Amino acid sequence: MTINNLALSHLLLAMLATLASFGSRPLAAQESKSEIRVMTYNIRYGTANDGENHWNKRKEFLIGTIKAFDPDLLGTQETLGFQRDYVAMQLPDHGVLGVGRDDGKEKGEMMALYYRKARFEKLDEGNFWLSETPDKAGSKSWDSSLPRMVTWVKLRDRNHGSDPLFFFNTHFDHLGREARLQSARLLRKQVATLAMGGATIVTGDFNAGEASQPYKALFESLDGQASPLRDCYRALNPRRAENEGTATGFKAANTSGARIDWIACSSEFKVLRAEIDRTERGGNTPSDHFAVKVTLGR
């Protein structure tokens, strides 16, 4: 072997050794520490009379769908206390928050949220009701058919300095049109007040599509003020399509309705990936909604 060939051989060996030093994880993983995987999921009441789609028959399928994405932050809706606890048990690496909308304790639907404990430190938490008396547990206003609420948590991201991150999770009323509009305005106001312009992520089932007034109230300019939030899915999928519906009725083929499940984020984040999770088994879905999942960068 000539000196030049020997030097080239040593160089190739050195390059191979460098690549091997990253172990089994690809180089891209070294850049993913700042990424945050977020999922919103209406998991359907565990007490609903759903026959073959009853909670006890699909809960493992649903958990498998969540684990396949492995979210850092997860917001669930239509979550009862025993469902909150079951999901928490299946996600032992996550902290969980969630109180009942009827009494602020254990009664009624919870806007449960989960955060990866190794990644995030909880700094503060709270709830408010989507009503004219947001601090009153169980309150409702306008034409809302039921009490509706928001659960939020303030987190320190251990992978991103000292600036806090605010995570909100909600479920708007399914009947009250005025209630949905006023809920969007109140949520926007509370985000501005609590997060004070800081990094914010919102998940929820909004029971409204893109052409609706609640959507505009949350994402468009209001009284000359730009919204602190943007629609993550639309940011990465600028053209609307016919198959973006998220309410399935447990049937995977039901994609033509409105996209009523949203993930929103503030301008601190770059939307890297955004999609509707259409996991199915034999044509059936794990819930009567598709999950929506995004990956954000900071």
C-alpha positions in Angstrom: 0.0 0.0 0.0 1.4 3.4 -0.9 1.7 6.2 1.6 -1.3 8.1 -0.1 -3.4 4.9 0.0 -2.5 4.3 3.6 -3.4 7.9 4.6 -6.7 7.5 2.8 -7.4 4.2 4.6 -6.7 5.8 8.0 -9.1 8.7 7.0 -11.9 6.3 6.1 -11.4 4.4 9.4 -11.6 7.6 11.3 -14.8 8.6 9.6 -16.4 5.3 10.3 -15.4 5.5 13.9 -16.9 9.0 14.1 -20.2 7.7 12.7 -20.2 4.8 15.1 -19.7 7.1 18.1 -23.3 8.2 17.6 -24.5 4.7 18.6 -27.8 3.4 17.3 -29.4 6.8 17.2 -29.2 8.8 14.0 -27.4 12.1 13.8 -30.7 13.9 13.4 -31.6 12.8 17.0 -28.8 15.0 18.2 -30.8 18.0 16.9 -34.2 16.8 18.3 -33.6 17.8 21.9 -35.5 21.1 21.3 -38.4 19.4 19.5 -41.7 19.0 21.3 -44.2 16.3 20.2 -47.8 17.4 21.0 -51.0 15.4 20.6 -54.7 16.3 21.2 -57.2 13.5 21.5 -60.9 13.3 22.3 -60.9 9.8 23.8 -64.7 9.5 24.1 -66.5 9.0 27.5 -65.7 5.7 29.1 -69.3 5.4 30.2 -70.9 5.9 26.8 -73.1 3.1 25.5 -70.9 2.4 22.4 -71.4 -1.4 22.1 -68.4 -2.8 20.3 -66.6 0.5 20.7 -67.0 0.7 24.4 -64.0 2.0 26.3 -63.1 -1.4 27.8 -62.9 -2.9 24.3 -60.7 -0.2 22.8 -58.7 1.4 25.6 -55.6 -0.7 24.8 -55.9 0.2 21.1 -56.1 3.9 22.1 -53.1 3.7 24.4 -51.1 2.0 21.6 -52.0 4.9 19.3 -50.7 7.4 21.9 -47.5 5.5 22.6 -46.8 5.1 18.8 -46.4 8.9 18.7 -44.9 9.2 22.1 -46.0 12.8 22.8 -44.1 15.1 25.2 -47.4 16.9 25.8 -50.8 15.3 25.5 -54.2 16.9 25.9 -57.3 14.7 26.1 -61.0 15.6 26.1 -64.1 13.6 27.2 -62.0 12.2 29.9 -63.6 10.9 33.1 -61.6 10.3 36.3 -61.1 6.6 35.8 -59.9 7.3 32.2 -57.5 10.0 33.3 -56.0 7.6 35.8 -55.8 4.7 33.3 -54.0 6.8 30.7 -51.7 8.1 33.5 -50.9 4.5 34.6 -50.1 3.6 31.0 -47.8 6.7 30.6 -45.7 6.4 33.8 -43.2 8.9 32.5 -45.8 11.6 32.4 -47.2 13.9 35.0 -51.0 14.4 34.8 -53.5 17.2 35.6 -57.3 17.1 35.3 -60.3 18.1 37.4 -64.0 17.6 36.7 -65.8 20.4 34.9 -68.9 20.0 37.2 -67.2 20.7 40.5 -63.5 21.4 40.0 -62.8 18.1 41.7 -63.8 14.6 40.4 -67.2 15.1 38.9 -67.7 15.3 35.2 -65.5 15.5 32.1 -61.9 16.5 32.5 -59.6 18.3 30.2 -56.7 16.1 31.3 -53.2 17.0 30.2 -50.0 15.0 30.4 -46.4 16.2 30.3 -43.2 14.2 30.2 -41.6 14.6 33.6 -38.0 14.1 32.5 -38.4 17.0 30.0 -40.6 19.4 32.0 -40.8 20.7 35.5 -44.2 21.9 36.7 -44.1 25.5 37.9 -47.8 26.3 38.3 -51.2 25.0 37.3 -54.8 26.1 37.1 -58.3 25.8 35.7 -60.9 28.3 34.5 -64.4 27.8 33.2 -65.6 29.0 29.9 -68.2 31.4 31.3 -68.8 34.9 32.5 -67.5 33.7 35.9 -64.4 31.8 34.9 -63.2 31.3 38.5 -66.4 29.6 39.5 -66.3 25.8 39.3 -69.2 24.3 37.3 -70.3 27.7 35.9 -71.7 28.1 32.4 -73.0 31.1 30.4 -74.4 32.2 27.1 -76.1 29.3 25.4 -73.8 26.6 26.6 -75.5 23.3 27.2 -72.9 22.1 29.7 -70.2 23.6 31.9 -67.0 23.9 29.8 -63.5 24.6 31.1 -59.8 24.9 30.4 -57.0 23.2 32.4 -53.5 24.7 32.1 -50.0 24.1 33.3 -46.9 26.3 33.4 -43.7 24.3 32.7 -40.0 24.7 32.6 -38.5 23.0 29.6 -35.3 21.5 30.8 -34.0 21.5 27.2 -34.6 25.2 26.6 -33.2 27.5 29.2 -35.3 29.2 31.8 -38.2 30.6 29.8 -41.5 28.9 30.8 -43.9 27.2 28.5 -47.7 27.3 29.0 -49.9 24.4 28.0 -53.7 24.8 27.8 -56.3 22.1 27.1 -60.0 22.6 26.4 -63.3 21.3 25.0 -65.8 23.8 23.7 -69.6 23.2 23.9 -71.2 21.1 21.2 -74.5 22.9 21.0 -74.1 26.5 22.0 -72.9 28.6 19.0 -72.6 31.8 21.0 -70.9 29.9 23.8 -68.2 28.6 21.4 -67.6 32.1 20.1 -67.4 33.6 23.6 -65.2 30.7 24.8 -62.7 31.4 22.0 -62.5 35.0 23.0 -62.1 34.2 26.6 -59.5 31.5 25.9 -57.5 34.0 23.8 -57.8 36.6 26.6 -56.7 34.2 29.3 -53.7 33.0 27.1 -52.6 36.6 26.8 -53.0 37.2 30.5 -51.5 34.0 31.9 -48.7 33.4 29.4 -48.0 37.2 29.0 -46.7 36.7 25.5 -44.6 33.7 26.3 -44.3 30.3 24.7 -47.8 28.8 24.5 -49.4 25.6 23.2 -53.1 24.9 23.1 -54.9 21.6 22.5 -58.6 20.9 22.3 -61.8 19.8 20.7 -63.4 23.0 19.6 -66.6 21.6 18.0 -66.1 24.1 15.2 -64.5 24.1 11.8 -62.2 26.6 10.1 -64.9 28.7 8.6 -66.5 29.3 12.0 -66.5 32.4 14.1 -64.7 30.7 17.1 -61.9 29.8 14.7 -61.6 33.4 13.5 -61.8 34.7 17.1 -58.9 32.5 18.2 -56.6 32.9 15.2 -57.4 36.1 13.4 -56.7 39.8 14.3 -59.2 41.1 16.9 -59.7 44.8 17.6 -56.5 45.5 15.7 -54.5 43.0 17.7 -52.8 40.1 16.1 -53.6 36.7 17.7 -51.0 35.2 20.0 -51.7 31.8 18.4 -51.7 30.1 15.1 -53.2 26.9 13.8 -50.3 24.4 13.7 -51.9 22.1 11.2 -52.8 24.8 8.7 -49.4 26.4 9.1 -47.8 23.3 7.6 -50.8 22.3 5.4 -51.8 25.6 3.8 -54.2 24.2 1.3 -57.5 22.9 2.7 -58.4 19.3 1.7 -61.6 17.3 1.7 -60.3 14.6 4.0 -59.4 16.7 7.0 -62.4 15.8 9.2 -61.5 14.7 12.7 -64.9 13.4 14.1 -65.1 9.8 13.0 -68.0 8.1 14.7 -65.4 5.3 15.2 -65.2 4.8 11.4 -61.9 5.4 9.7 -63.5 6.3 6.4 -65.3 9.3 7.9 -62.9 12.0 6.9 -65.1 14.4 5.0 -66.4 16.4 8.0 -64.9 19.5 9.6 -61.5 19.6 11.3 -62.7 20.4 14.8 -59.7 19.2 16.8 -56.9 21.8 16.8 -53.4 22.3 18.2 -52.3 26.0 18.4 -49.0 27.5 19.3 -47.4 30.9 19.7 -44.7 32.4 17.4 -41.9 31.0 19.5 -42.4 27.7 17.8 -41.7 26.5 14.4 -44.1 23.8 13.1 -42.0 20.9 11.8 -44.6 18.3 11.3 -48.4 18.3 11.6 -50.9 15.5 10.7 -54.1 13.9 11.6 -53.5 10.4 13.0 -55.8 8.0 11.1 -54.8 4.9 13.0 -57.4 2.2 12.4 -58.0 -1.5 12.8 -60.5 -3.3 10.6 -61.9 0.1 9.6 -62.5 1.2 13.2 -60.7 3.9 15.1 -59.6 3.9 18.7 -62.0 6.8 19.5 -64.8 8.6 17.8 -62.3 11.3 16.9 -58.9 11.1 15.1 -56.0 12.4 17.2 -54.1 15.3 15.8 -50.3 15.4 16.4 -47.6 18.0 15.7 -43.9 18.3 16.2 -42.7 21.8 17.2 -39.2 23.3 17.2 -37.9 26.1 19.3 
